[in-house]
Amino acid sequence: GEDVEQSLFLSVREGDSSVINCTYTDSSSTYLYWYKQEPGAGLQLLTYIFSNMDMKQDQRLTVLLNKKDKHLSLRIADTQTGDSAIYFCAADGSGYSTLTFGKGTMLLVSP
Amino acid sequence: KAGVTQTPRYLIKTRGQQVTLSCSPISGHRSVSWYQQTPGQGLQFLFEYFSETQRNKGNFPGRFSGRQFSNSRSEMNVSTLELGDSALYLCASSLEVVGGRDTYNEQFFGPGTRLTVL
């Protein structure tokens, strides 16, 4: 089945850019997603990219997709302390309403 | 528009008991998916229901079951609880759009039910 992997931890300073990386295995994934989870909360969809796109920009967020390498990244510009959270990469290769998630990357933003 | 609601938010049970969790999707959404989140395994797909039928199932033992009602509300049940079932159980609903996989279909997640098994 689908497997999604991402680095576990990233620490940046406020105002810097953050880049979170993710790799997936199923080339049939149609959509790839980035979710954010704050302590004690559910998952909030940040952005997504359709598999036939290479890049998507949404305000401070930029998603890059390399289909050949099955590599996805999320760049957060001008990172703020409020961006501190766990970020999950997810792919829908296993089925239409079935998402396979990475283990999550904890982003820590220091002032 | 109200979001996905899950009840209860917190639950404490003992080994061997059974538990039922409830999820009310966003009005108009017919697909409901359930996920288990643990520190060790991360987020894992349990099952997905659409129009009262289980459409997809993850790799969990038969102790985990679910159902969906005609109003799209869903319940999941875990029987004979084990310590390892302690987790955050997340429900997500999505609007099924006729047209196939290429139509974007966002999953909206509820806040989760935190189950602790003692």
Interface residues (C-beta under 8 A of the other chain):
Chain A: T30 Y31 Y35 A41 G42 L43 Q44 L45 Y48 F50 F88 A90 D92 S94 G95 Y96 S97 T98 L99 T100 F101 G102 K103 G104
Chain B: V4 S31 S33 Y35 G42 L43 Q44 F45 E48 F50 R55 N56 G58 L90 A92 S94 E96 R101 D102 Y104 N105 E106 Q107 F108 F109 G110 P111 G112
